[in-house]
Amino acid sequence: MPTRARIALVLAGLVGLGLLSWWWLESHQRTRTELELYGNIDLRQVELPFNGSERVAQVLVQEGDHVSRGQLLARLDTSRLSPQVAKAAADFAAQQQIVERLHHGNRPAEIDQARANVDAARADAVNARAQYERLHSLFETTAGRALSRQDLDSAKATLDAADARLHANEKALALEVAGPRREDVAQGEAQLLSQQAALALLQQQLRDAELRAPLDAVVRSRIVEPGEISSPQKSAFTLAIVDPKWVRAYVSETDLGSVREGVKASITVDAFPGRSFPGWVGFISPTAEFTPKSVETPELRSSLVYELRVFVQDPKDELRLGSPATVHLPLTPGAHS
């Protein structure tokens, strides 16, 4: 066969092979209807410590228990805290009565008593003055020479004392009528607020002695046991939030145009062959990153990918944290591989 014919035959074969490859790729792209992504089941966890330091009295749940919001998980010993709360409540109640008395002012009976004291003191003063004047007049006459100067001075002292008692009782009556000073009322109210705050703090410490679930979850780790000393820096339980769960997966930049937030997806895991869990794309990272080591292959180590969070419905709580999962996403028209 001539050389030119042989070369033409080879070129024709290469062109045919190229056309066949192009047809296969185009046919493959047309028949590709979904995008498969690989990742792991992820969920949120809560490290739950006591908000105080005291000996643990009871632990009421075990690892693996499903707990609901507000459920009691454990409690501390309150034998020392309860009497403090009772004393603070009594002090607060006593100060409340003091403030009530300050606001109401003096009782009419107390004012009447003060007036009676003034009347009695005035009568004593009148009597003392009459006695002194009588002795003084007698002392000035010749008949009064029988009186000593000491007797006159004693009568004068009695008069001065009676006048002083009258003045004091008149001032006391004025105070009774005027009632408490505004400053005294303000002081009493400030003391009441202080004792109210102290009582509220102790009551909160008493409530904090009971550790309750902040939300519906599963007890993943039970860390404390009865008899241990709790600490705000030490977790008592680790709770796993069972709803929502999601698959943390990664999509390449070439497939990013095929993915939209809200797109429905199905998730499969090796533990349940033949089953799929419904889900949807809830988050697409706005920034690219290098393929994480947990999912990379030697060919993808330098590839840029975008993180996806595909939420999955798991009403029976069958999926476990970290389980490998495959996400199946329908391709939108015009998507490319």
Rosetta blueprint (number, residue, H / E / L):
1 M L
2 P L
3 T H
4 R H
5 A H
6 R H
7 I H
8 A H
9 L H
10 V H
11 L H
12 A H
13 G H
14 L H
15 V H
16 G H
17 L H
18 G H
19 L H
20 L H
21 S H
22 W H
23 W H
24 W H
25 L H
26 E H
27 S H
28 H H
29 Q H
30 R H
31 T H
32 R L
33 T L
34 E E
35 L E
36 E E
37 L E
38 Y E
39 G E
40 N E
41 I E
42 D E
43 L E
44 R E
45 Q E
46 V E
47 E E
48 L E
49 P E
50 F L
51 N L
52 G L
53 S L
54 E L
55 R E
56 V E
57 A E
58 Q E
59 V E
60 L L
61 V L
62 Q L
63 E L
64 G L
65 D L
66 H E
67 V E
68 S L
69 R L
70 G L
71 Q L
72 L E
73 L E
74 A E
75 R E
76 L E
77 D L
78 T L
79 S L
80 R L
81 L H
82 S H
83 P H
84 Q H
85 V H
86 A H
87 K H
88 A H
89 A H
90 A H
91 D H
92 F H
93 A H
94 A H
95 Q H
96 Q H
97 Q H
98 I H
99 V H
100 E H
101 R H
102 L H
103 H H
104 H H
105 G L
106 N L
107 R L
108 P H
109 A H
110 E H
111 I H
112 D H
113 Q H
114 A H
115 R H
116 A H
117 N H
118 V H
119 D H
120 A H
121 A H
122 R H
123 A H
124 D H
125 A H
126 V H
127 N H
128 A H
129 R H
130 A H
131 Q H
132 Y H
133 E H
134 R H
135 L H
136 H H
137 S H
138 L H
139 F H
140 E H
141 T L
142 T H
143 A H
144 G H
145 R H
146 A H
147 L L
148 S L
149 R H
150 Q H
151 D H
152 L H
153 D H
154 S H
155 A H
156 K H
157 A H
158 T H
159 L H
160 D H
161 A H
162 A H
163 D H
164 A H
165 R H
166 L H
167 H H
168 A H
169 N H
170 E H
171 K H
172 A H
173 L H
174 A H
175 L H
176 E H
177 V H
178 A H
179 G L
180 P L
181 R L
182 R H
183 E H
184 D H
185 V H
186 A H
187 Q H
188 G H
189 E H
190 A H
191 Q H
192 L H
193 L H
194 S H
195 Q H
196 Q H
197 A H
198 A H
199 L H
200 A H
201 L H
202 L H
203 Q H
204 Q H
205 Q H
206 L H
207 R H
208 D H
209 A L
210 E E
211 L E
212 R E
213 A L
214 P L
215 L L
216 D L
217 A E
218 V E
219 V E
220 R E
221 S E
222 R E
223 I L
224 V L
225 E L
226 P L
227 G L
228 E L
229 I E
230 S L
231 S L
232 P L
233 Q L
234 K L
235 S E
236 A E
237 F E
238 T E
239 L E
240 A E
241 I E
242 V E
243 D E
244 P E
245 K E
246 W E
247 V E
248 R E
249 A E
250 Y E
251 V E
252 S E
253 E H
254 T H
255 D H
256 L H
257 G H
258 S H
259 V L
260 R L
261 E L
262 G L
263 V L
264 K E
265 A E
266 S E
267 I E
268 T E
269 V E
270 D L
271 A L
272 F L
273 P L
274 G L
275 R L
276 S L
277 F E
278 P E
279 G E
280 W E
281 V E
282 G E
283 F E
284 I E
285 S L
286 P L
287 T L
288 A L
289 E E
290 F E
291 T L
292 P L
293 K L
294 S L
295 V L
296 E L
297 T L
298 P L
299 E L
300 L L
301 R L
302 S L
303 S L
304 L E
305 V E
306 Y E
307 E E
308 L E
309 R E
310 V E
311 F E
312 V E
313 Q L
314 D L
315 P L
316 K L
317 D L
318 E L
319 L L
320 R L
321 L L
322 G L
323 S L
324 P E
325 A E
326 T E
327 V E
328 H E
329 L E
330 P E
331 L L
332 T L
333 P L
334 G L
335 A L
336 H L
337 S L
